[in-house]
Structure formats: structure tokens, C-alpha cells
Amino acid sequence: MGNYKEHPKYNIISIRVTDEEKAFFEKIKRHTRKNMTMIIREAMHLYYPYAELSANRPK
């Protein structure tokens, strides 16, 4: 039988990137030894405080 994950992830998000952006991701992967998914998850968590501040800023 297959392994069951405690918190499986069913949602898929895809993005289109330029050749330069893809090369940049590949460079990050080589330097960090992380996969693309982990890099993007970390980027989201790092960006969130900035997005939260921007949303609360008076216009």
C-alpha cells in the first residue's frame, strides 16, 4: 500500500515565466539546494508582511 500524508496538498498553482526568470529560479535552486516549490513557499511567507503593510496604508 502507498504512504498516506498527514496533510496532503491538493491545490496546484502554475505560473508563466520568461526564460530569464526561469534561469534565475534555477540559479536559486542550485545555491539553496531547495526545490522550486519550497523556494516559492518561502518567498510567499517573506512577502506577506510587506503585503499586509501595503493593504493597511492610508490612501
Secondary structure, DSSP 8 states (H G I E B T S, - for coil): -----SS-----------HHHHHHHHHHHHHHT--HHHHHHHHHHHHHHHHHHHHHS--
